[in-house]
């Protein structure tokens, strides 16, 4: 009886590698099997977008700007995202379209940064809101201290690696008491997840 038990035990031990070898290998996740979510803690995204930007002034007619933007976003917590980027702009229209060397609304390079709260980042769609600061880096007058903006957006995952976003913002210029400016920003683009 002991010999039968020993032989059975040796047979089971000897057959285990054969059974394990025939188990199906795990397949790496793909676009079809990975969950489509916006992000979670530690997610980094690079965004590409374009937008229209219009200043309004109590003193003059300012041009409409068109821009191309690149930004980098990082989820620092489950729902908080820090984002920074660069924006290059061109313009058309306005009172002084032929003679516009410096100031608000001129074609220039801008830097932007902000903190955003995503309401449902573990789903396919998430509304987000936050505050951003945007400053003109070239063609700037010395009294311009940038703009503070409130932003509201919607982002939707089209795959596990890409999402589309649409956002709008409204803010005030920090130029001082001489001229009161407000800012309206619209933005649409794509973010790629890394």
C-alpha positions in Angstrom: 0.0 0.0 0.0 2.9 2.4 0.8 4.6 1.5 -2.4 1.3 2.4 -4.3 1.1 5.7 -2.6 4.7 6.5 -3.3 4.4 5.6 -7.0 1.2 7.7 -7.3 3.0 10.7 -5.6 6.0 10.3 -8.0 3.6 10.1 -11.0 1.8 13.3 -9.9 5.1 15.1 -9.3 6.5 13.9 -12.7 3.4 14.9 -14.6 3.1 18.4 -13.1 5.7 20.0 -15.5 3.9 18.5 -18.5 0.5 19.9 -17.4 2.1 23.3 -16.7 3.8 23.3 -20.1 0.5 22.8 -21.9 -1.3 25.7 -20.1 -2.0 28.6 -22.4 0.5 31.4 -22.2 -0.7 34.7 -21.0 -1.1 37.2 -23.8 0.0 40.7 -23.3 -2.7 43.3 -23.0 -3.7 45.0 -26.3 -5.8 48.0 -27.3 -8.9 45.7 -27.3 -8.3 44.1 -23.8 -6.9 47.1 -21.9 -9.5 49.2 -20.2 -10.3 52.5 -21.8 -9.9 55.0 -19.0 -8.7 58.6 -18.7 -6.0 57.9 -16.1 -5.0 57.2 -12.5 -2.2 58.1 -10.2 1.1 58.2 -12.1 -0.4 58.4 -15.6 1.5 60.8 -17.9 -0.1 62.2 -21.1 1.2 64.4 -23.9 -1.5 66.6 -25.5 -1.6 68.2 -29.0 -4.2 70.8 -29.7 -5.2 74.0 -31.5 -7.4 76.7 -30.3 -9.0 80.2 -30.9 -8.3 82.9 -28.4 -10.0 86.3 -28.2 -9.2 89.2 -25.9 -11.8 91.9 -25.3 -10.7 95.4 -24.1 -12.5 98.4 -22.8 -10.2 100.6 -25.0 -9.7 99.0 -28.4 -10.6 96.1 -30.8 -8.1 93.3 -30.4 -7.4 90.5 -32.9 -8.5 86.9 -32.8 -5.6 84.5 -32.3 -5.1 81.0 -33.6 -2.7 78.7 -31.8 -1.0 75.3 -31.7 -0.3 73.8 -28.3 1.7 71.0 -26.8 1.2 70.1 -23.1 2.3 67.4 -20.6 -0.1 66.2 -18.0 0.6 64.1 -14.9 -1.9 62.6 -12.5 -0.4 63.4 -9.1 -3.3 61.8 -7.2 -6.3 59.7 -8.3 -8.1 62.8 -9.6 -5.7 65.7 -9.5 -3.6 66.6 -12.6 -0.8 69.1 -13.0 -0.3 70.3 -16.6 2.2 72.6 -18.3 2.8 73.4 -21.9 3.9 75.8 -24.7 1.6 77.6 -27.1 2.6 79.2 -30.4 0.1 81.7 -31.9 -0.7 83.8 -35.0 -3.4 86.3 -35.4 -5.8 88.1 -37.7 -8.1 91.2 -37.4 -8.1 94.0 -34.8 -7.4 97.8 -34.9 -3.7 97.6 -35.5 -3.3 94.5 -37.6 -0.7 96.1 -39.9 1.5 97.5 -37.0 1.6 95.1 -34.1 5.1 94.6 -32.8 4.3 93.9 -29.1 1.5 93.6 -26.6 -1.7 91.7 -26.1 -3.0 89.7 -29.0 0.2 89.6 -31.1 1.6 86.4 -32.5 3.9 85.1 -29.9 5.0 82.1 -27.8 3.2 81.5 -24.5 3.7 79.2 -21.5 0.9 77.8 -19.5 0.5 75.7 -16.4 -2.4 74.7 -14.1 -3.9 72.3 -11.7 -7.1 70.3 -12.7 -9.6 68.1 -11.0 -11.0 65.1 -13.0 -14.4 64.0 -11.7 -14.4 60.4 -13.1 -10.9 59.6 -14.4 -11.4 55.8 -14.2 -14.2 55.9 -16.8 -14.3 56.4 -20.5 -15.5 60.1 -20.1 -14.6 62.6 -17.5 -15.5 66.2 -16.9 -12.6 68.2 -15.4 -12.2 71.8 -14.1 -9.3 73.7 -12.8 -7.3 76.9 -12.7 -4.5 77.8 -15.1 -2.0 80.6 -15.6 -0.9 81.7 -19.0 1.9 84.1 -19.8 3.2 85.6 -23.0 6.9 84.9 -23.4 7.7 86.8 -26.6 6.5 90.1 -27.9 5.3 91.0 -24.4 5.1 94.5 -22.8 6.5 95.0 -19.4 3.2 95.6 -17.7 1.7 92.3 -18.9 1.8 89.8 -16.0 -0.2 87.1 -17.8 -3.8 85.8 -17.3 -5.5 83.7 -14.7 -8.1 81.4 -16.1 -10.9 79.1 -14.9 -11.1 76.1 -17.2 -13.9 73.5 -17.7 -13.3 70.5 -20.0 -14.5 67.1 -21.2 -12.1 64.3 -22.0 -13.0 60.9 -23.6 -10.9 57.8 -24.1 -11.0 56.5 -27.7 -8.5 53.7 -26.9 -6.4 52.7 -24.0 -3.6 55.1 -25.2 -5.5 58.1 -26.7 -8.2 60.4 -25.7 -9.9 63.4 -27.2 -10.6 66.6 -25.2 -12.6 69.8 -25.5 -12.2 72.6 -23.1 -13.1 76.2 -22.6 -11.8 78.9 -20.2 -12.5 82.4 -19.1 -10.2 84.6 -17.2 -8.8 88.0 -16.5 -5.6 89.7 -17.5 -3.1 90.7 -14.8 -2.0 93.8 -16.7 -2.7 96.4 -14.0 -5.1 99.3 -13.6 -4.5 101.0 -17.0 -6.5 98.6 -19.1 -9.0 96.0 -18.0 -8.8 92.8 -20.1 -10.7 89.5 -20.0 -9.9 86.4 -21.9 -12.0 83.7 -23.5 -10.2 80.5 -24.6 -11.5 77.4 -26.5 -9.4 74.3 -27.1 -9.8 70.9 -28.8 -7.2 68.2 -29.3 -5.9 64.8 -28.5 -3.9 63.4 -25.6 -1.6 60.4 -25.8 -1.0 58.3 -22.7 2.4 57.0 -21.7 
